[in-house]
Amino acid sequence: MSVETPRRIVLLRHAKAEWSQASDHERPLAERGRKDAPVAGRRLADSGIDFDLALCSSAARTRETWKLAVHEFSQRPRTVYEERLYEASLGELIALFNETPDDVRNLLVIGHNPGMHGAADALSGSAEGDTLARMTRDGFPTAAYAVVEFPGSWKSVEHGAGRLTEYWTPND
């Protein structure tokens, strides 16, 4: 795959989690989250994006979101459960994106806020239509996702390098 081939990062925030006595890392999805995760999965499956790799935070709520969402896909992408996604800063997220192998065209990241929203905002130097305005207005609720497209290699992913092409929330 050439570096001229456009690449996509899809940033999916985990679905709604319960507030429980468990540690934050082990919090399970709430009932609403168990309903929203497959809806997000269906929407992603219908998007026409064929994911080459999914990076999923090791937290229970992200793993559960991915398990429910991926059942909607016709083909499961290679999945890596990545400890560094839990509580990742924007700099840490960009470093992870920069490590992506160049044979990956479409990367799905299942993570947490504020990281998912921050990454979508920071990477989006431009946007289609009102996507950036809607994301700014609505925030990045649970089970929301953003699609950021950019040219070049994964090592070139940086602030403002991409174009926000889609923003979706379960309320859409």
C-alpha positions as a printed NumPy array, in Angstrom:
array([[  0.   ,   0.   ,   0.   ],
       [  1.442,   3.337,  -0.968],
       [  1.659,   6.273,   1.407],
       [ -0.616,   8.195,  -1.004],
       [ -3.522,   5.868,  -0.168],
       [ -5.881,   7.748,   2.156],
       [ -6.086,   6.25 ,   5.627],
       [ -8.829,   6.452,   8.217],
       [ -8.907,   6.454,  11.978],
       [-12.324,   5.742,  13.458],
       [-12.486,   6.797,  17.099],
       [-15.265,   4.994,  18.989],
       [-16.015,   5.897,  22.574],
       [-17.149,   2.98 ,  24.735],
       [-20.874,   2.657,  25.393],
       [-22.509,   3.805,  28.657],
       [-20.963,   2.145,  31.711],
       [-22.348,   1.495,  35.17 ],
       [-21.05 ,   3.326,  38.198],
       [-20.232,   0.414,  40.452],
       [-18.072,  -0.605,  43.37 ],
       [-15.617,  -2.156,  40.926],
       [-12.425,  -0.326,  40.056],
       [-12.779,   2.136,  37.186],
       [-10.873,  -0.242,  34.898],
       [-13.362,  -3.06 ,  35.602],
       [-16.65 ,  -1.116,  35.27 ],
       [-19.148,  -3.025,  33.077],
       [-21.617,  -1.56 ,  30.607],
       [-24.97 ,  -0.331,  31.841],
       [-28.189,  -1.569,  30.226],
       [-28.23 ,   1.455,  27.893],
       [-24.642,   0.688,  26.902],
       [-25.544,  -2.903,  26.05 ],
       [-28.242,  -1.506,  23.737],
       [-26.139,   1.274,  22.163],
       [-22.984,  -0.783,  21.409],
       [-24.63 ,  -3.027,  18.764],
       [-26.302,   0.037,  17.204],
       [-22.889,   1.694,  16.829],
       [-21.514,  -1.578,  15.464],
       [-24.31 ,  -1.79 ,  12.875],
       [-23.723,   1.82 ,  11.838],
       [-19.99 ,   1.154,  11.442],
       [-20.671,  -2.062,   9.517],
       [-22.995,  -0.157,   7.181],
       [-20.412,   2.613,   6.643],
       [-18.55 ,   0.58 ,   4.054],
       [-15.246,   0.928,   5.902],
       [-13.308,  -2.35 ,   5.995],
       [-11.217,  -2.241,   9.142],
       [ -7.765,  -3.776,   8.983],
       [ -7.064,  -3.383,  12.694],
       [ -9.   ,  -2.603,  15.866],
       [ -7.181,  -1.254,  18.91 ],
       [ -9.313,  -1.669,  22.028],
       [ -8.572,  -0.395,  25.51 ],
       [ -8.103,  -3.147,  28.069],
       [-10.866,  -1.703,  30.317],
       [-13.939,  -3.913,  30.801],
       [-16.375,  -1.375,  29.312],
       [-14.374,  -0.996,  26.093],
       [-13.912,  -4.75 ,  25.706],
       [-17.651,  -5.272,  26.232],
       [-18.508,  -2.466,  23.78 ],
       [-16.26 ,  -4.064,  21.147],
       [-17.659,  -7.553,  21.758],
       [-21.218,  -6.287,  21.172],
       [-20.318,  -3.999,  18.249],
       [-18.151,  -6.447,  16.293],
       [-20.994,  -8.991,  16.1  ],
       [-22.581,  -6.601,  13.596],
       [-19.566,  -6.795,  11.243],
       [-19.453,  -9.275,   8.375],
       [-15.729,  -9.752,   8.997],
       [-13.934,  -9.253,  12.296],
       [-10.745,  -7.2  ,  11.964],
       [ -7.566,  -8.211,  13.749],
       [ -7.982,  -6.928,  17.31 ],
       [ -5.311,  -5.829,  19.751],
       [ -6.264,  -5.084,  23.362],
       [ -4.041,  -2.152,  24.204],
       [ -3.377,  -1.225,  27.843],
       [ -1.971,   2.157,  26.766],
       [ -5.412,   3.292,  25.516],
       [ -6.755,   3.376,  29.073],
       [ -6.399,   6.974,  30.344],
       [ -4.246,   7.85 ,  27.305],
       [ -3.339,  11.487,  26.769],
       [ -3.568,  13.041,  23.314],
       [  0.198,  12.69 ,  22.897],
       [  0.044,   9.011,  23.849],
       [ -2.811,   8.429,  21.38 ],
       [ -0.903,  10.075,  18.541],
       [  2.167,   7.984,  19.422],
       [ -0.003,   4.836,  19.189],
       [ -1.369,   5.936,  15.797],
       [  2.205,   6.574,  14.608],
       [  3.095,   2.949,  15.497],
       [  0.401,   1.521,  13.206],
       [  1.864,  -0.704,  10.472],
       [  1.739,   0.844,   7.007],
       [ -0.256,  -2.088,   5.579],
       [ -3.212,  -0.907,   7.717],
       [ -5.508,   1.421,   5.793],
       [ -8.448,   1.683,   8.224],
       [ -7.884,   1.701,  11.984],
       [-10.682,   1.447,  14.548],
       [ -9.872,   2.632,  18.07 ],
       [-12.236,   1.792,  20.945],
       [-11.377,   4.016,  23.875],
       [-12.391,   6.605,  26.425],
       [-13.048,  10.29 ,  26.827],
       [-11.538,  12.784,  26.95 ],
       [ -9.101,  10.986,  24.621],
       [-11.465,  10.037,  21.787],
       [-12.99 ,  13.518,  21.56 ],
       [ -9.626,  15.212,  21.976],
       [ -8.024,  13.103,  19.258],
       [-10.907,  13.659,  16.817],
       [-10.766,  17.393,  17.432],
       [ -6.972,  17.702,  17.313],
       [ -6.482,  15.588,  14.194],
       [ -9.227,  17.366,  12.232],
       [ -7.626,  20.262,  10.389],
       [-10.75 ,  20.416,   8.218],
       [-14.188,  18.837,   8.156],
       [-16.988,  17.908,   5.794],
       [-20.18 ,  19.905,   6.165],
       [-21.213,  20.587,   9.741],
       [-19.474,  17.547,  11.284],
       [-16.969,  19.55 ,  13.33 ],
       [-19.61 ,  22.047,  14.494],
       [-21.904,  19.177,  15.581],
       [-19.066,  17.422,  17.407],
       [-18.141,  20.662,  19.174],
       [-21.776,  21.316,  20.086],
       [-22.704,  17.759,  21.128],
       [-19.443,  16.699,  22.736],
       [-18.556,  13.036,  22.373],
       [-21.211,  10.985,  24.182],
       [-20.878,   7.299,  24.926],
       [-21.024,   5.03 ,  21.841],
       [-20.296,   8.014,  19.55 ],
       [-17.68 ,   7.789,  16.843],
       [-15.737,  10.069,  14.528],
       [-14.047,   9.222,  11.228],
       [-10.868,  11.139,  10.421],
       [ -9.285,  10.642,   7.002],
       [ -5.759,  11.699,   6.118],
       [ -3.084,  11.199,   3.456],
       [  0.36 ,   9.798,   4.051],
       [  1.813,   7.227,   6.365],
       [  0.801,   6.585,   9.957],
       [  4.008,   8.282,  11.044],
       [  2.616,  11.537,   9.581],
       [ -0.464,  11.573,  11.833],
       [ -0.313,  14.786,  13.848],
       [ -2.401,  17.78 ,  14.903],
       [ -4.49 ,  19.095,  12.02 ],
       [ -3.316,  16.425,   9.55 ],
       [ -6.766,  14.965,   8.893],
       [-10.247,  15.726,   7.688],
       [-13.278,  14.862,   9.842],
       [-15.561,  13.069,   7.386],
       [-18.196,  11.675,   9.746],
       [-19.41 ,  12.163,  13.294],
       [-22.193,   9.981,  14.682],
       [-23.903,   9.579,  18.07 ],
       [-26.6  ,   7.096,  19.151],
       [-29.008,  10.068,  19.26 ],
       [-28.597,  10.76 ,  15.506]])
